[in-house]
């Protein structure tokens, strides 16, 4: 693939902008031995994509045919590219991830399932449409684990009702937790395999309590890493991606 096309595929602008980055000496490529990268100035140069590592305007960037991102969502952010009240989670990502070209109307990576503005925790973002569909599909029953802090002490019968199923407003069938474990007087670990609107909050309200704090700690068998602080992101590793793919 031509070097300018590689940069375009990674979200560094139009092909003309990407050609300019190369011609102006802003693009360096790492060799296989990971020595200091060498500047390349021929935008039409053919480059092998597999295993390619680049330094673009001083920032190291691995070539990714599809982007798979792990983000620790902080409170007070919205999972929308056009937020209504709070800052968008997409402002936490570098511009290339927001600008990756797509055949759909929306460019860049998308969140795999949204979290409310006051909910923290694990978010997966990608530009792989089939992958998003697999993780979001209710037919796949991908478990998502939430750490819930309730306003009032959680009673044993409330946990039983969450497991047996509760009726939500405007829903015609019972909704059940796949698992529910009490972790403290006012805290529970709740596992769901579907993603209805405000589901955790509505389920807890249906058993006579109220959510005061909500944190998603796991998707499938993948836990949110302890060393990834709120507001930070990183690429998913091959192993982590395999975990999610196996789950879905």
FENWOBEL-V518914 format. One record per pair of residues at least 6 apart in sequence whose ideal C-beta (glycine too) atoms are under 8 Angstrom apart, sorted by the first residue. I is the first residue (numbers start at 1). J is the second residue. Records with the same first field share a line. If there is no record, write none. Layout:
I=J + J
This chain:
1=9 + 46 + 47 + 49
2=43 + 44 + 45 + 46 + 47
3=22 + 27 + 40 + 42 + 43 + 44 + 45 + 46 + 47
4=15 + 18 + 19 + 22 + 43 + 44
5=15 + 18
6=47 + 49 + 52 + 54 + 63
7=13 + 18 + 21 + 22 + 27 + 56
8=14 + 15 + 18 + 101
9=65 + 100 + 101
10=61 + 63 + 64 + 96 + 100
11=95 + 96 + 97 + 98 + 99 + 100 + 101 + 107 + 108
12=18 + 21 + 56 + 96 + 99
13=21 + 99
18=43
19=43
21=27 + 56 + 57
22=40 + 41 + 42 + 43
23=41 + 43
25=39 + 41
26=56 + 57
27=39 + 40 + 54 + 55 + 56
28=37 + 38 + 39 + 40 + 54 + 55 + 56
29=37 + 38 + 40 + 47 + 52 + 53 + 54 + 55
30=37 + 52 + 53 + 54 + 55
31=37 + 38
32=51
34=53
37=53 + 54 + 55
40=47
49=63 + 65
50=63
51=63
52=62 + 63
53=60 + 61 + 62 + 63
54=60 + 61 + 62 + 63
55=61
59=94
61=96
62=235
64=235
66=126 + 127 + 128 + 131
67=97 + 100 + 109 + 125 + 126 + 127 + 128 + 235
68=124 + 125 + 126 + 128 + 131 + 235 + 236 + 241
69=93 + 97 + 109 + 124 + 125 + 126 + 233 + 234 + 235 + 236
70=122 + 123 + 124 + 224 + 225 + 228 + 233 + 234 + 235 + 236 + 240
71=89 + 92 + 93 + 122 + 123 + 124 + 125 + 232 + 233
72=120 + 121 + 122 + 123 + 224 + 228 + 229 + 230 + 231 + 232 + 233
73=79 + 89 + 115 + 119 + 120 + 121 + 122 + 123 + 216 + 230
74=120 + 230 + 231
75=117 + 118 + 119 + 120 + 230
76=86 + 87 + 117 + 118
77=83 + 86 + 87 + 88 + 89 + 92 + 117
78=84 + 85 + 86 + 87 + 88 + 89 + 117
79=88 + 89 + 111 + 114 + 115 + 123
80=88 + 114
81=88 + 90 + 98 + 106 + 108
82=88
85=117
86=117
89=111 + 123
90=98 + 108
92=231 + 232 + 233
93=109 + 125 + 233
97=108 + 109 + 125
98=107 + 108 + 109
99=107 + 108
100=107 + 108 + 109 + 127
101=107
102=108 + 127
104=129
108=127
109=125 + 126 + 127
110=125 + 126 + 127 + 132
111=123 + 124 + 125
112=123 + 124 + 125 + 126 + 131 + 132 + 135 + 136 + 219
113=123 + 124 + 135 + 136 + 144 + 195
115=121 + 123 + 216
116=198 + 201 + 214
118=214
119=214 + 215 + 216
120=214 + 215 + 216 + 230
121=146 + 147 + 214 + 215 + 216 + 217 + 224
122=216 + 217 + 218 + 219 + 222 + 223 + 224
123=216
124=135 + 219 + 236 + 244
125=233
126=132
131=244 + 245 + 248
134=140 + 142 + 245 + 248
135=142 + 219 + 220 + 244 + 247 + 248
136=195
137=248
138=193 + 194 + 195
140=247 + 248
141=178 + 193 + 194
142=193 + 219 + 220 + 247 + 248
143=178 + 179 + 191 + 192 + 193 + 218 + 219 + 220 + 247
144=191 + 192 + 193 + 195 + 216 + 218 + 219
145=189 + 190 + 191 + 216 + 217 + 218 + 219
146=189 + 190 + 191 + 192 + 200 + 214 + 215 + 216 + 217
147=183 + 187 + 188 + 189 + 213 + 214 + 215 + 216 + 217
148=187 + 188 + 189 + 190 + 200 + 204 + 211 + 213 + 214
149=186 + 187 + 211 + 212 + 213 + 214
150=186 + 187 + 188 + 204 + 209 + 210 + 211 + 212
151=186 + 209 + 210 + 211 + 212
152=186 + 209 + 210
153=185 + 186
154=182 + 185 + 186 + 187 + 188 + 209
156=182
158=207 + 208 + 209
159=180 + 182 + 188
161=206 + 207
162=176 + 177 + 180 + 188 + 190 + 203 + 204 + 207
163=176 + 177 + 179 + 180
164=174 + 176
165=174 + 175 + 176
166=174 + 175 + 176 + 203 + 206 + 207
167=173 + 174 + 175 + 206
168=175 + 196 + 199 + 202 + 203 + 206
169=202
171=196
175=194 + 196 + 199 + 203
177=190 + 191 + 192 + 203
178=191 + 192 + 193
179=189 + 190 + 191
180=188 + 189 + 190 + 191
181=188 + 189
182=188
183=189
186=212
189=217
190=200 + 203
192=199 + 200
196=202
200=211 + 214
201=210 + 211 + 214
204=210 + 211
205=211
216=224
217=223 + 224
218=224
219=244 + 247
220=243 + 244 + 246 + 247 + 248
221=243 + 246 + 247
222=240 + 243 + 244 + 247
228=234
236=244
